[in-house]
Amino acid sequence: MKLIRLILFPFVPIYYLVTRLRNWLYDKGFKSSKAYDIPVICVGNLSTGGTGKTPMIEYLIRLLKNEKSIATLSRGYKRITEGFVLGDDDATADTIGDEPYQFYRKFEAIKVAVDGNRQNGIEQLLDLEDKPEVILLDDAYQHRKVRAGLNILLTSYYNLYYKDIVLPTGNLREPRSGAKRADIIVVTKCPVTISKNEKDIMASKLKLKPHQKLFFSHIGYSESVVSSNNEITLKSLPKFTLVTGIANAKPLVNFLKDKGLEFEHIEYPDHYSFRPNDIEMLSEKEVIVTTEKDYVRLSNNESLETKLYYLPIELIIDGKNVFDDAIKAFVTKRN
């Protein structure tokens, strides 16, 4: 794959120019984008996957759900349905996508919708009798047809966008200049021990605009793995098989190794669709630990029911109170 990306390097300037032109047309008003009267918060990134959008969406849900009625709107990557779908009792990872289904399972009081056309998705939500008061757009930073009121841009500590270049050789979906549209930039998946000096260096290299706020975050892991009807503390966990189908499993693997746990790691691509032969192979394992996103796709297999667990995580933001106040101030101002 790395060799192919190097071979494709001559196409980088073409991709750069096309995406830069597209952004310029939106910035200058030659291509139209639509704003809405209710608070719309966009969570996204410049790079392809792996920046922690799902934990951020869940953080925002927890922050706002007791004060406002919330809806999430995602594309529903790899779902088998088309168009606008609103999560209901018949929803599965196949019908609305793994991450939206995760939201639907965890948060009873919110609406979870998917639509590749974000404008249509928002309008469908606003046509509901009990329409939401706040809409969270998941992975929509490049969807310029919608002009969100607040843009939160995520960049992973292990793959900062200022060190990267655009596709197909790099991982950026658009040039680094696209970061100027963000109101808040969050460096995600930082080591817990990150120093102030390192933060200052990153801040200078990110070249923030006057209107932008910068935060740093890390993933907090639970001390237990859980299933639908059981819970095991990490210190009591026997040798297990770790199964991941996420963009970057390195932080999780490092955490488990630091705990001194014994495990084998079976790694699949992000949003992997598990096949019957995969399930058959996994059913022979004694204990399986996976991510919550993978759990929602694997847990409907009876052969894995008694051996499948996931490790809960949460987003921990340095400067939490300042971040929370900025989000709440935006929501209050727009309502």
N, C-alpha and C positions, 0 to 999 in steps of 0.2 A: 504493500500500500504506500509506504514512504517513497519507494522508487517511482511508482506511478505519479505521485504528487509532484515529484521533482521533474518528471518528464513533461507534466502539464504546466510547468512554470510560465512558458510563453503566453498562456491564456490569462495569467494574473492581471496584466495591464488592461485587457479587454473587460474582464469582470469588474475591475476597479472603476473603469470609466463608465460602464453601464450603470452600476449601482450609484456612483457619484452623481451622474446625470439625473437618475430617478429622484434622488433626494433633493437635488437643486430644483427640479420641476415642482416638487411639493413645497419646498421652502419659499419659492417665488410665486406660488399660487397658480401655476400653469396646470397642475394637477390638483384636483380638489380633495379636501378631507373634511369630515363632518365632526363637529363637536356636539355635545349633549348637555342638557340642563341639569342632569344629576351627576354626582361625582363618579368619574370613571378613572380607575387606577390601572395603569399598564405595568406589568412586570415582564422584563425581557432581558435580552443580552445581545451583544454583537457577535459572539462566537456560536458555533454549532454545539448546543447541548452542554450539560454537565456543570452548570453554574449554580444550581440550587434553587431553581424557580419554584418547585413544588413546596419545599419548606417555607419559602417566603410567602407564597399564597396562603398557606396554612397559618402562618404567623399573623397575617393581616386579617384573616377570618376570625381568629381568636381575639384579636385586638378590638374588632368592630362589631362582632355578632350580637353582643348584648345591648348595643345601642342603636343599631341600624339593621334593616333587612338586607341581606347580602345575596348577590348572585355571582358565581364564577362563570366565565365564558372562555372556553378553550377551543382549539381546532379539533381535538379528539383524535390524536395521531394514531394511525393503524386501526381505527374502528372499521367495522364492516357496514355501517350505515352511512347515509349521505344527508346533506342539508342540515337543518336545525333539528336538534334532538334535546329534549328536556329530561333530565334524569328522573326516573320514577321507580316503582317497586320492581319493575321488570328489567331495570338497567343492569348491564354487566360490563366488564372491561372490553368486551367485543363490541358492544353497542355504543358506548360513549368514550372509550379509550381508558387506559389503565390509570392515569393520574386523575382525570375527572371522576372516575369511579371511586378512587381512593377518597376524594373530597366528599363524595356522596355518602359513602359508608361511615365516615367519621363525624360529619356535621349534619345533624338532622334538621336544623332550623334554616338552612340555606338552600338556595336553588343552584343547581349545577346544570349548565347548558353547554352544548358544543355546536359549532358552526364554523366552517372554513371561511365564510364570508362574515367578518366581524360586524359590519354595518347591519346586515340582516339579523344576525344573532342578537345585537343590542335592541333593534326595533321589535323583534319577537318578544324579548323579555319585557320591554316597556308596554307591549300590548296586553300583557297578562293582567287579569283583574287585580291580583295582589302583586303588583310590579315591585321590583327591588328598589331600595333607596341608594344602594351603592353597587357598582359593577366592577369586579376584578377581572381584568384581561390577562390571561395566562399565555406567556410567550407570544406577545403581539407587538414587540418593539418595531419590527419592520413593516407592520400593517398600517401604512401611512394614510389609508382611506379613513381611518378613525383617528381623531385628534383627542387623545386622552387628556384629562385635566391635570394628571400627575403621572410622570414617567419615572419608574424605578429601574435603573440599569444595574445588572449584576455582572461581576467579573470575578472569576475564580482566582484565588491566590496562586494556584499552580499553573494557571494559564491566563495571565493578565493580558488584556487586549492590546496594551501598548507595546507588547513584545511580539505581536502576531501580525500576519498579513492576510489579505483576503483569499477566498477560495479561488482556484482549486488546490493550490499548494499550501496555503494557510488554512485557518479555521474561521476567519471572519466572514460573516454574511454580508457585511458592508464595510466601507472604509472606517478607520478609527475616528474620523471627523464626525461620524454619526453620534458619537457620545455627547455632543453638544446639546442634543435634544433632551437629555436626562435632567430631571430636577434633583434626583437623589441617586448617588452611585454607591453601591455596596460591594466591598471586596469580601467574597464569601470563602468558606472552607479554610479560614486562616488557622495556623497552629495556635493552640491556647496560649503558648508562651511568646507570641509575637511582641516585639519590643516597640516602644514609642519611636525610637530612631528609625526602625524599619517602616513603620507607618508613615513617618514624615517623608522618607525617601519615595515611597509609593505615591504619596499625595503630590509631590512635586512632579513626578513623571506622568501622572494622570492629567496634569495641566487643567485643573478645574476652572470652570467659568464662574464669574461672580455670583450667579444665581444658584450654583450647585452646592449641595451638602454631601459630605463623604462620611461613610460609616464602614466599620469592619465587623465581620461576624465569623462565628465558628459553629460547627455542629456539636450539639450536646447529645451524647448517646445514653440510652437507658442502661441500668445495671441488671436488667432482666430481659429475656426474650419471651414473647407471648404468642399464643395461638388463639383460636376461637374459644377455647375452654380451659386453657392451662397457662401457667407462667413458670419459668425456670430462671433462677438467678444465674448470672454469668459464672460466678465462682462454683456453682453446682453443675455447670454444663459439661457433659461428657464430650469426648471427641466427636466432631460433627463435620458436615459438609456445608460450606458456604456457597450459596448460589446467588450470582448477581447478574442482572441484565440492565445495568445502568451505564451512563457515559463514563464515569470515573469512579472506580471502586477503591482506589488507593487509600483515601482517608479511612474508610471502613476497615479495610484489611489491616492498616497500621494500628488502628484502635484495638482490634481484636488480638493482634500480635503483642501489643504493649500490655495487654491483660494476661499474657502468658498462656492463652488458650491454644489447644491443639485442633487443627482443622485442615481439610483440603479445600481448595478454592476452584470451583467450576465457574468460569466467566463467559457470559454470553454478551452479544451486542446490546446496545440500548434499545428498549422497547421490544425485546425479542419475543417472537410468538413461539411459545413452547410447543413442540411437535409430540405426537404419540410416542415416538422412540425416546425422546428426552424424558418424558414422564415415566416410561418403563424403566429407564436407567436410574432415575432419581428414586423410584419406589423401592429400589434395592438398598438404599442408604438407611442407616439407623436413625440419625437425627439430621434435619436440614434447617439451617438458619439462612434467611434471606432478607431482602429489603422489603419495606411495606409495599412499594410499588410492584415488586415481583410477587409478593404474597397474594395480592388481589387477583393476579392472573393464574396462580398455581393452586389456590385454596379450593377451587371447585372440583379438584380431582380426588376422588375417594381414596385412591391408593396412597395419597400423601397426607391424608387428614390427620392421622395420629402422630406424625413425625415432623410436620412443617411448622416453623416458628419464624417470626420476624423481630428485628431489633428496632424498637421505636426510637425516633430521633426528634430533636427540636432545634430551631434556629435560635442562637444566642447572639444578640447584637450588643457590641460595645457602645455605650452611650444610649442605652435602651430608652430612657425617659425622653431624651431629645428627639429620637426617631419617632417614638409614639406620639409625642406632641405635634410633630410636623404632619403626620398622617391625619390625626384628629382635627388639626387646624384646617387642613384642606377640606376634609369631609364636612366640617361645620360651616365653612365659608361657602361651599357650593350648595348647601341645603337651605 
